[in-house]
Amino acid sequence: MTGATVSSRPRVEALRARACTIPTEQSESDGTLEWDATTIVLVEACADGVVGHGYSYADAAAVGVVERVLAPRLRGLDALATERAWWEMAGAVRNVGRPGIASHALSAVDVALWDLKARLLGVPLFRLLGAARERVAIYGSGGFCSFTEEQLAAQLGGWAAEGIPRVKMKVGRDPAADDHRVAVAREAVGEDVELMVDANGAWTVPQAIDCAARWRQRFAIGWVEEPVSGDDLRGLREVRSRAPAGVAVAAGEYGYTPYQQAAMLDAQAVDVLQADVTRCGGVTGFVNVAAQCAARQIPLSGHTCPTIHAHLGCALAPVIHLEWFADHVRIERMLFDGFVEPDAGALAPDPERPGLGIEPRAEEVERWAS
């Protein structure tokens, strides 16, 4: 695609949003939640005949925020002025309640505007942001509490066999069963694959410290995610201070604003900060979080939505890896042409495709529209 020149000053002409709800293949659960479907909110941003795409995994209510609150503020703005657009949106949702649904909507629009900008300029997003690397490591993520032992072993062992060197499973729903489930996972992936666990805030501080110590000794786990609620910064810090050597405490996926991420870093609550581009303010917000991590020398990991995070992981030096989350992998394979598959445990965005490098499949979007 031939890129537009900056002097042409393309203007945002339209923003459109719609939701798709896709059932899971079976009921799924983690330590604190059960679900049988996932909703993705898709956004299109248009300028000079070019369409940029963004999305967030959010409730369908985010569609109304995009169309009624954000779109009127952005129409007519310079399509290349993503920073200005971000602050316009942040102001627009002030009284709506910025954390939560409003942040999901803002994030989806911001991603669409960055995709539009990169397409107008004719470059892939990771190069527009200033590529730090050509490929970024991933970890396989699933291992739901609702899985049978056979399903758990097949999924995690399958990723290990494909060359993904780290995998993550859900824990915390049934403490009496978790020791055995973690043992099954370790046997399935072998000794050389890093085993990670995610409690989704299900534990108390003493439970978290106990599991981290026992599972490090017995199963060589290397990562405990959200051992307690991500809002409990004091609890996270206590778990981190008492976890055994070799176990990283991670959290941050529910940080909706840069201030929330800064508070987690300032509290010294995590060894690895997580951020989700579809919640934390889109590409603009994720870049802000990466800068905060760089200033404190704390590594950053991208939470879910592998297509967008592949570009951010290649562009931003503090990112150490991305989550290859089973549900979102399935959805993005289904909905997008240009979806990138892993190779030797890493993702490499196509350097020949501008923007995010994806195009929604109209028939699939229509099929699952909600």
N, C-alpha and C positions, 0 to 999 in steps of 0.2 A: 504494500500500500504506500502511496506517495504521501508524505507528511505535509500538513499545512504549515506555513511559516507563522512565527509568533506575531508578526505585524498584521496578519489577517484578522486577528482578534475575534475568533469564533465565539458566539454567544450561546449560552444554554437556552435551548428553545422549548424543551419539554422534559418532564420527569414522569415516568409511568411505573407503577408497582402492581404486582399481583402475588398471590400466595399459592403454593402447591403443598398439599399434604399427602405424604407417601407412607403407607402402612409398612411396618417392619415385617420381616419374614416370620417372626414369632414374637410373643410378648418378651420384653427385655426389662432388666432392672439393674440398679447399682445399689450402693449402700443406703440410699435415702429416697429413691424415686423409682417408679415403674412407668413404662410407656409402651404403646403399641403402634405409634405413628410419629413421624417427624415432619414439621412444617418448615419450609424454606420460603423466604420472602425475596422475590426477584425484583430488581430495579433496573430500568433503562434510562439513561441520560443522553439526550440528543443535541447535536450541534453540527451545522454545515453538512447535513446528510450522513453524519457518522453517529453510531450508537455505541455507547459504553455500557457495560454490564456490571452490576454489583449484586450482592445478596447477603442475607443474614439468616441464620437459623433462629427463628423467632416465632412468636404467635402472629396469626394473621392480622391482629390489631395494628401491627406496625404499618400495614398498607395505608390505613387511614392517616397515620401521622405523616407518612411521606407525601401523600396527595393533598391533604388539607393544611398541614403546618409548614412543611419544608419546601414543597414545590413553588408556592407563591413567592417565597423569599429568594429563590435561586434563578427564576426565569429572567433572562436578559443579562445575567452576570457573565463576565469573561470566563469561557470554558477552561482556560488554562490556569485560572487563579484559584487553585484548590484550597489554598490556605485561607483566603478570604471567604470562600464558600463554607468552609468548616466553621469559622467563627460566626457567620450569619446563621447557620443551623443551630449552633450552641445557644445563641441568643433567642432563637425562635422557640426552643423547647424549654426555656427557663421555667416557665410557669406550668408546663405540661408535666414536669417531673423528669429530669434528664436521665438518671439511672433507670435501667429496665427497658421497657418497650421503646421509649424515645431514643435511647442510645442505640438500640438495634436498628431503628429506622435511619438515624443519622449515619451509622456505620455503613449500612447498605448503600446509601446515596453517595457517601464519600468514596467508597470503592468504585462505584459506577463512574464517578467524576474522574478518578485517577485512570481508570481503564479508558475512558473517553479521551483524556489528555494524551495518554500514551499512543492511542490509535491516531489521533490528529497529528502527532509528531512522527508516527511511523516506527515506533520502537517498542520492544517488550517492556513491561512494567519494571522488571528487575534491573534493566539497563537504565531506564529513566531515573530510577532512584539511586543509581551509582553502584553497580554490581561489586560485591565483596568476594563473590565466588560464583562458580558456574553450576554447582549442585549442592544440595543441603541434605543432611542425614534425616532419617525418619525413625519412628518407633511404631510397631504395630500395636493397636489399642482396641480392646474389646473385652473378651473374657467376662461377659456379663454374669451377674449373680444367678440369673435365671437359666443359665446353660447347664446341661448335664455334664458330667465329668468327661464324657466322650467328645462333646461339642467343644468344651474348653480346651482339651488337649489337641483336638484337630485344628482349631483356629490358631492357637498360639504356636503349636508345632509347625503348622503350615507356613506361617510367616518366617519362622526360623529356617525352615528348609529353603525358602525363597531368598535367603541371604540377608534378611532384616536382623540386625544384631542386638536388638532390644525390643521387648514386648511388655505390654501393661495389661493387668487384669483388674476387675472390680472386686472389692471386698467390703465387709462391714455389715451386710444384711443379716448374716447368720454366723455370729462369732464361733459357735460350736463347730461349724462345718469348715471354717476358713483355713484352719491348719491343714486339713486334708486337701482342700482345693489348691492351696499354694504348693503343696507337695506334688500334686498331679501336674500343675503347670511347670514346675522345675523339671520333672522327669520328661515332660513332653518337649521342652526346648533344649535340654542338654545343659552342660556345665558352662559353655562358652558364651551363652546369650544372656545379656543383662535382663533380670526379671524385676519389673516395676509393679507396684500396687497402688490403687486409688480407692480411698475410703469415702470420697464425696462428703466429707464432714460428718461421718456416722459415729466416730469414736469420741470418747472423753480423752482428756490428756493422759491419764494413767493407762488407759487401754492402748493408746497410740504408742506410748513409750514401750510398753510391754511387747506389743506385736513387732515393732521395729527391731527390738533387741533379739527376740526369739527367732524371727524370720531371717534376720541377718546371719545369725549363727547357724541355723538349720538349712536355709535355702539360698543364702547369699543374695538377698534382695538388695537392690542398689538405689531405690527411689520409693518414697512414700508421699503420695499426693493428697492434699486436703485431708490430713489425718483428723483435724477438727475443722469446724467451719472457717472458711476464708475470711469471715468478719472478725474472728477471734484472734486478733494479732498477738495478744499476750499468750494465748494457748499455743499458737503456732511457734512462737519464739521459745516457749518452754520445751515443746517437743523437739525442736531443732537443737536446743542446747544439751538435751539429754539423749538424743539418738546416738547410736553407736557409730564409730568411724566407718565411712564407706556408704552410709545411707544419706541421700540428699532429700531434704524436705522441700516440696514444691507446692505452690498455690498461686492464685492470682487470676484465674480464668473468669471470675466474676467482677473484675475491676472494670467498671463502666466509664470511669473518668481518669485522666492522668493523675489527679489528686489522690484517688484511691490506691493506685499503683505506687505512688510516691510514699504514701503512709506505710504500705507494706514493706517497702525497702528501708525506710527510715526506722521502722520497728525491728529491723534485722530478723524478720520473721521467716525468711526462706533462704535456702541455698540456691535455688533456681526459681526465677520468677516466670510465671506463665501469663500470656496475654492472648486474647481472642480478638482478631481483627473485626469480627462481626458483632462485637459488643463494645470494644474499648475506644470506639471513635473512628473505625475504618483504618485506611492506610495512614492518614495523618495522625491519628491517635496512636497507632502501633509504632510509627517512627518516633513519636515523642517518648513512648515507653522504652524503646531501644536506647535512646539517648540517655535516659535516666539510669538504665542498667550499665551502660558504658561508663558513666561518670562514677559509678560505685563498684565497678568490676564484678558485677553479678551477672551470670549467664541468663539468657532468655530462651524460652521454648514456646513455639506457636501451638495454640490449643485448637484442635479440630480443623475443619474446612481446609483440606490440603491444597486445593487449587490456588487460593489466594496466598496462603502462607508459603507456598513454594517460591513465589516471587519475593516475598519479604525476607524469607530465610536466605535467599541468595544475595539480597541487596544489603542486609544489615549485619555487621560483624558480630554483635553480641548473641545472635541466634545460634544455638548449638544443635537443635533438632526440631522436628515438627511431629505432630501427632497424626498418624495414619489411622484415623478413627473409622471403624468398620461401617457404621451407619452412614457417615458422610461420604465415604468412598463409594458406597453403593449408590447413593443419590446423585453424586456428581458424575459418576460413570453413566448413569441413566439420562441425566438432563443435558449434559454438555458435550458437544463435539470439541475435540482438542484436549480432553482430559488426559493428564500425563500419568503414566504408570511408573512405578519405582524400578530402579535398576541398581542391583548390588546395595540395597539398603539406603538409597538416596533418590531424591527427585531433582530433575533438571528441566526447567521450563524451556520450551522451544524458542531458540533465539531468533527464528525467522518469523514468528507470529507476533504482531503488535499487541500491546495491552496485556491482558491476562491470557490471551491465546485461546479463548473459548468462545463458542457460539451456542446459545441455547437451542435445543431441538424443539421446534415449535409444536410438533405432534405430542411429545412427552409432556411439555408444559401444559398443553391443553388437556391432556388426559388426566393430570393430577391437580388441575386448578381447583382451588377451594374458596 
